Amino acid sequence: MAKAVKPQGPGAVEQLANWVHSQRTQDIPAAAANQAKLLILDAIGCGFAAFAEESAQTMLDTLKDLGGLPQCTVLGTTVKTNAPNAILINGSLIRILDLNDYVNTKSGQIGGHPSDNIPVALAAAEVSGASGSDVLAAIVVGYEVYGRFKEVMARDTNWDGVTVSGFAAPAMAGRLMGLEVGQLAQALALSGARAITPLAVRQGDISGAKNVANALVAQSGMQAVIMAKHGMTGPLDLFENPAGVKSIFPGLDRIEAITRPLTADSYIMSCHMKAYPCLATGQGIVAAGLGIHKQINGNVDQLKQITVAIADTPMMQRQKDDPGRVDPQSREAADHSFNFLAAVSILDGKFTLAQYNNERWHDPKVRAVMARLNIVGDASLNGRAPGAFPCAIRATANDGRTYVSEVLDPPGFSRSGIDPKAVTDKFHAITEDRLGPNSRARIIDAAMGLDRAHLVRDLMAALAAADRS
């Protein structure tokens, strides 16, 4: 087998492997481990809630053709498959509703959904027999790799953020599957070389690819770990080679950006929980729209002017002006459309999964309100809610009365850690149509007891056995 090209001295990939390998489970801050438990529970709830969606059935039908050794649990079923396929299916289920967690970069830019990679840790642990505490440590490390790579990734480019999971996924899996540091470096190189994803999965004619983009990258990350375990090599000079990925991660001029010590202020502590099934930057828009509905008692016809003010940043501007979002033609586009989110929230006074029923983005009444919206960037909001995605909706009625609904930190956004009660309340709310109270209680107990669990298999057994009891 040909040897991998190697830079002089340890390059960025090898230094990252050393950092990931050196993080000891016993040194993970207790607060970070507790946050990981909450995020696991939230992600699991999102996966169960997605089963009514057409995309979920598509993935389950796909699994029938993929097959695979019965090693890992598929969420909400008695089916087992191999680790890469379990990651693909479970990762897709968790992502389909756009209801799982999100993290913002330290500079306040959207950071994406690191919980998309939680299925990597669960599958790797199920195969390897890792303990619950090791799973929590791997998730904390994976979130950190994810966040640090988001920081050094080029902004306002045509590459999608799920690209960073090409490093987070093998970092998590490699730890749990016992790779030596050299093998881990090869896995990171193999995975990172395949992970580059175009922004087209989330821009323009938004398709079902949005639901599976990260799952495909994470699946590849697990495959890279398995290959590296058996001796496959990768391009260790992935960041130094002129033909590599340096242009996508220009911030890696300083390797310390991804190898600095893990602190109490880690990325997992900066995560936020979604209250509404839509993109992170739309959470404030929905909340503000609900406020307007309440003020006008749902009488939208009395309004002659509606202005939706959002933070004034290049990213928000790009999302606001994307034609596929302005005029959504699919479920995937609707949950990323500021226009749709604002209109339905103002009309209905609530925003749940039911707001997407019957293709509401085609409803003439919804489209009439969407057409009346003036969505603008407001720089004054930027500094008033640092790190968040604020919204202020101002409406003027035919009789001259004005209504204002301003949301700086939307529900679920946290500046001091996720609220455990909010997570469990959300879990019950979004899974009660599929899971009975006993099943929900078993899953909650298993997730919240992971730090004491000898094996992660207890949690996976609770997921497989979940029913309406």
KALINSUL-V21017 format. One record per run of one state. SS is the DSSP state (~ for helix, > for strand, _ for the rest). FROM is the first residue (numbers start at 0). TO is the last residue. If there is no record, write none. Layout:
# KALINSUL-V21017
SS | FROM | TO
SS | FROM | TO
This chain:
# KALINSUL-V21017
_ | 0 | 10
~ | 11 | 21
_ | 22 | 23
~ | 24 | 26
_ | 27 | 28
~ | 29 | 51
_ | 52 | 52
~ | 53 | 65
_ | 66 | 70
> | 71 | 72
_ | 73 | 78
> | 79 | 80
_ | 81 | 81
~ | 82 | 95
_ | 96 | 100
> | 101 | 103
_ | 104 | 108
> | 109 | 109
_ | 110 | 112
~ | 113 | 127
_ | 128 | 130
~ | 131 | 151
_ | 152 | 157
> | 158 | 158
_ | 159 | 159
~ | 160 | 175
_ | 176 | 179
~ | 180 | 193
_ | 194 | 196
> | 197 | 197
~ | 198 | 201
_ | 202 | 207
~ | 208 | 228
_ | 229 | 248
~ | 249 | 252
_ | 253 | 254
~ | 255 | 258
_ | 259 | 265
~ | 266 | 269
> | 270 | 271
_ | 272 | 278
~ | 279 | 295
_ | 296 | 298
~ | 299 | 301
> | 302 | 310
_ | 311 | 312
~ | 313 | 320
_ | 321 | 321
~ | 322 | 325
_ | 326 | 329
~ | 330 | 333
_ | 334 | 336
~ | 337 | 347
_ | 348 | 351
~ | 352 | 361
_ | 362 | 362
~ | 363 | 371
> | 372 | 377
~ | 378 | 381
_ | 382 | 389
> | 390 | 396
_ | 397 | 400
> | 401 | 406
_ | 407 | 418
~ | 419 | 430
_ | 431 | 435
~ | 436 | 447
_ | 448 | 448
~ | 449 | 451
_ | 452 | 455
~ | 456 | 464
_ | 465 | 468
